[in-house]
Amino acid sequence: MTGIILQTVQEVLGGASEIRLSIWDLTLKGGWLMLPLGILSVLTIYIFIERFFIIKKASRQEYNFMNNIRDFIHEGRLDSANALCRGYNSPIARMIEKGLARLGRPLNDIHTAIENVGKLEIARLEKNVAALATIAGVSPMIGFLGTVVGMVKAFYDMSMAGNNIDIQLLSTGIYVAMITTVGGLIVGIVAYICYNIIVARIEKLVYMLEARATEFMDLLHEPAN
């Protein structure tokens, strides 16, 4: 009797081991709701990579930049200072260039001009960042919608089958319910992490811009040599 049971278990396990489901198979079993989730996942990766490298480039610091600006201003070489700013494709350089263009006006006007340029630069860096937050919130909702659709399909199949209910009949609806939920949560979690990484890097850049703006304003208060 024990031998028969062991043989039966081995046959079951052997049959189960032959079942292989790839990610593509699971995606297909998830139904049409996996298509928008797939599109949202691609958008998440694209926005994150594109914003990450743009912010990284904007955050690059030239440690002698402000020292050179200070020397040019004290020496009265404003043309050289402007040329130096135009040589750097960075938010800091554009802010300082705007400040140089306002020299001779009240300091409050210069500070306001620099702040306005800084706000415009931050707005450019935040392009499409809100989309990551939207994807992080929408993706789980799409997954939960798939859960409801799958369960409705499962109960519908049960009602149409009458007394001939079997697990294979219900598998389609259950697949839709479970796979879309998992897919929505995965996309939402990844988008949420990417959003927070980008926001943290932007905040770090904002602090750096504020520090350079303050340094430039302090420079204007320094007496010329």
C-alpha positions as a printed NumPy array, in Angstrom:
array([[  0.   ,   0.   ,   0.   ],
       [  2.825,   2.389,   0.902],
       [  4.559,   1.572,  -2.375],
       [  1.421,   2.403,  -4.333],
       [  1.081,   5.75 ,  -2.518],
       [  4.726,   6.641,  -3.147],
       [  4.377,   5.73 ,  -6.819],
       [  1.284,   7.89 ,  -7.107],
       [  3.044,  10.849,  -5.432],
       [  6.026,  10.467,  -7.747],
       [  3.734,  10.434, -10.773],
       [  1.983,  13.59 ,  -9.576],
       [  5.246,  15.365,  -8.847],
       [  6.7  ,  14.206, -12.107],
       [  3.72 ,  15.55 , -13.991],
       [  3.853,  18.833, -12.109],
       [  7.535,  19.257, -12.854],
       [  6.789,  19.121, -16.569],
       [  4.552,  22.206, -16.341],
       [  6.511,  25.284, -17.288],
       [  5.095,  28.788, -17.549],
       [  7.229,  31.571, -18.921],
       [  6.675,  35.231, -18.118],
       [  5.216,  35.641, -21.597],
       [  2.714,  32.831, -20.97 ],
       [  1.68 ,  34.401, -17.683],
       [  1.311,  37.773, -19.368],
       [ -0.981,  36.301, -22.007],
       [ -3.064,  34.586, -19.333],
       [ -3.434,  37.93 , -17.576],
       [ -5.649,  39.189, -20.386],
       [ -5.9  ,  42.523, -22.152],
       [ -5.314,  44.533, -18.98 ],
       [ -1.665,  43.483, -19.121],
       [ -1.249,  45.672, -22.228],
       [ -1.719,  49.032, -20.438],
       [  0.434,  47.75 , -17.577],
       [  3.161,  46.887, -20.073],
       [  2.939,  50.349, -21.635],
       [  3.111,  51.992, -18.199],
       [  6.173,  49.92 , -17.286],
       [  7.985,  51.028, -20.446],
       [  7.071,  54.667, -19.749],
       [  8.36 ,  54.328, -16.199],
       [ 11.741,  53.04 , -17.318],
       [ 12.041,  55.641, -20.084],
       [ 11.12 ,  58.624, -17.888],
       [ 13.403,  57.492, -15.07 ],
       [ 16.467,  56.957, -17.255],
       [ 15.92 ,  60.153, -19.254],
       [ 15.369,  62.343, -16.166],
       [ 18.155,  60.669, -14.192],
       [ 20.865,  61.512, -16.709],
       [ 19.542,  65.03 , -17.361],
       [ 19.53 ,  65.809, -13.635],
       [ 22.951,  64.222, -13.237],
       [ 24.303,  66.446, -16.007],
       [ 22.665,  69.536, -14.49 ],
       [ 24.133,  68.704, -11.065],
       [ 27.699,  68.581, -12.326],
       [ 29.736,  71.175, -10.45 ],
       [ 32.727,  73.107, -11.703],
       [ 34.565,  73.937,  -8.508],
       [ 36.545,  76.831, -10.001],
       [ 33.521,  78.366, -11.715],
       [ 32.486,  80.727,  -8.933],
       [ 36.103,  81.623,  -8.171],
       [ 36.624,  82.631, -11.797],
       [ 33.393,  84.641, -11.765],
       [ 34.553,  86.438,  -8.623],
       [ 37.913,  87.289, -10.19 ],
       [ 36.328,  88.565, -13.413],
       [ 33.864,  90.79 , -11.548],
       [ 36.507,  92.253,  -9.288],
       [ 38.697,  92.933, -12.31 ],
       [ 35.789,  94.49 , -14.203],
       [ 35.961,  91.864, -16.944],
       [ 32.229,  91.294, -17.326],
       [ 32.579,  90.118, -20.919],
       [ 34.87 ,  87.32 , -19.762],
       [ 32.419,  86.405, -16.991],
       [ 29.546,  86.224, -19.483],
       [ 31.648,  84.168, -21.883],
       [ 32.485,  81.765, -19.06 ],
       [ 28.777,  81.344, -18.237],
       [ 27.897,  80.685, -21.868],
       [ 30.61 ,  78.049, -21.985],
       [ 28.825,  75.91 , -19.384],
       [ 25.498,  74.316, -20.247],
       [ 24.162,  74.169, -16.701],
       [ 21.407,  75.788, -14.601],
       [ 23.994,  77.457, -12.367],
       [ 25.735,  79.111, -15.312],
       [ 22.441,  80.416, -16.702],
       [ 21.464,  81.815, -13.3  ],
       [ 24.774,  83.632, -12.903],
       [ 24.589,  84.905, -16.485],
       [ 21.189,  86.45 , -15.745],
       [ 22.612,  88.032, -12.599],
       [ 25.522,  89.483, -14.561],
       [ 23.083,  90.96 , -17.06 ],
       [ 21.349,  92.793, -14.203],
       [ 24.499,  94.327, -12.702],
       [ 24.012,  98.013, -11.962],
       [ 20.449,  97.542, -10.822],
       [ 19.286,  97.229,  -7.187],
       [ 20.405,  94.018,  -5.513],
       [ 16.805,  92.962,  -4.939],
       [ 16.179,  93.076,  -8.7  ],
       [ 19.281,  90.981,  -9.337],
       [ 18.233,  88.429,  -6.712],
       [ 14.706,  88.234,  -8.143],
       [ 16.049,  87.706, -11.668],
       [ 18.295,  84.881, -10.475],
       [ 15.421,  83.257,  -8.579],
       [ 13.16 ,  83.384, -11.64 ],
       [ 15.781,  81.676, -13.776],
       [ 16.261,  79.057, -11.066],
       [ 12.523,  78.341, -10.984],
       [ 12.448,  77.92 , -14.753],
       [ 15.405,  75.542, -14.614],
       [ 13.751,  73.432, -11.908],
       [ 10.514,  73.345, -13.902],
       [ 12.431,  71.955, -16.88 ],
       [ 14.067,  69.316, -14.705],
       [ 10.674,  68.273, -13.295],
       [  9.283,  67.563, -16.763],
       [  7.341,  64.241, -16.793],
       [  8.2  ,  63.591, -13.138],
       [  4.517,  63.934, -12.204],
       [  3.804,  61.133, -14.689],
       [  5.825,  58.752, -12.509],
       [  3.624,  59.593,  -9.526],
       [  0.536,  59.033, -11.669],
       [  1.801,  55.66 , -12.866],
       [  2.611,  54.656,  -9.28 ],
       [ -0.999,  55.347,  -8.302],
       [ -2.799,  54.093, -11.408],
       [ -0.977,  50.777, -11.924],
       [ -2.26 ,  49.063,  -8.741],
       [ -5.751,  50.296,  -9.58 ],
       [ -5.524,  48.662, -13.01 ],
       [ -4.341,  45.501, -11.272],
       [ -7.321,  45.568,  -8.912],
       [ -9.601,  46.143, -11.888],
       [ -8.146,  42.974, -13.367],
       [ -8.96 ,  41.169, -10.12 ],
       [-12.603,  42.219, -10.361],
       [-12.796,  41.328, -14.07 ],
       [-11.221,  37.941, -13.418],
       [-13.572,  37.096, -10.565],
       [-16.596,  38.18 , -12.593],
       [-15.444,  35.911, -15.401],
       [-14.889,  33.035, -12.984],
       [-18.382,  33.356, -11.478],
       [-19.894,  33.717, -14.937],
       [-18.21 ,  30.507, -16.077],
       [-19.484,  28.781, -12.943],
       [-23.044,  29.893, -13.605],
       [-22.896,  28.753, -17.231],
       [-21.347,  25.379, -16.404],
       [-24.177,  24.239, -14.16 ],
       [-23.169,  21.005, -12.453],
       [-20.139,  20.475, -14.72 ],
       [-17.782,  22.725, -12.777],
       [-14.076,  21.908, -12.794],
       [-10.931,  23.827, -11.944],
       [ -9.84 ,  24.114, -15.567],
       [-13.052,  25.95 , -16.367],
       [-12.321,  28.538, -13.668],
       [ -8.599,  28.869, -14.362],
       [ -8.949,  31.637, -16.964],
       [-10.771,  33.998, -14.619],
       [ -8.44 ,  33.188, -11.734],
       [ -5.389,  33.823, -13.91 ],
       [ -6.75 ,  37.231, -14.909],
       [ -7.523,  38.082, -11.286],
       [ -4.144,  37.103,  -9.851],
       [ -1.714,  38.003, -12.636],
       [ -3.081,  41.498, -13.234],
       [ -2.943,  42.212,  -9.51 ],
       [  0.697,  41.131,  -9.328],
       [  1.557,  43.057, -12.499],
       [ -0.13 ,  46.227, -11.271],
       [  1.625,  46.092,  -7.926],
       [  5.036,  45.482,  -9.505],
       [  4.684,  48.399, -11.941],
       [  3.317,  50.656,  -9.188],
       [  6.129,  49.833,  -6.758],
       [  8.837,  50.379,  -9.39 ],
       [  7.284,  53.693, -10.471],
       [  7.023,  54.836,  -6.847],
       [ 10.688,  54.052,  -6.191],
       [ 11.782,  55.799,  -9.404],
       [  9.674,  58.847,  -8.546],
       [ 11.235,  59.217,  -5.107],
       [ 14.76 ,  58.83 ,  -6.478],
       [ 14.183,  61.574,  -9.056],
       [ 12.507,  63.896,  -6.548],
       [ 15.377,  63.437,  -4.085],
       [ 17.954,  64.315,  -6.749],
       [ 15.971,  67.388,  -7.809],
       [ 15.751,  68.591,  -4.201],
       [ 19.5  ,  68.153,  -3.843],
       [ 20.015,  70.232,  -6.996],
       [ 17.645,  72.926,  -5.691],
       [ 19.761,  73.283,  -2.543],
       [ 22.881,  73.584,  -4.673],
       [ 21.302,  76.294,  -6.859],
       [ 20.215,  78.23 ,  -3.794],
       [ 23.737,  78.002,  -2.364],
       [ 25.28 ,  79.31 ,  -5.609],
       [ 22.742,  82.135,  -5.832],
       [ 23.566,  83.172,  -2.271],
       [ 27.265,  82.954,  -3.044],
       [ 26.821,  85.214,  -6.064],
       [ 24.86 ,  87.783,  -4.069],
       [ 27.527,  87.753,  -1.354],
       [ 30.122,  88.24 ,  -4.072],
       [ 28.403,  91.468,  -5.132],
       [ 28.742,  92.793,  -1.599],
       [ 32.491,  92.162,  -1.537],
       [ 34.671,  95.237,  -2.046],
       [ 36.748,  95.253,  -5.193],
       [ 40.479,  94.776,  -4.748]])
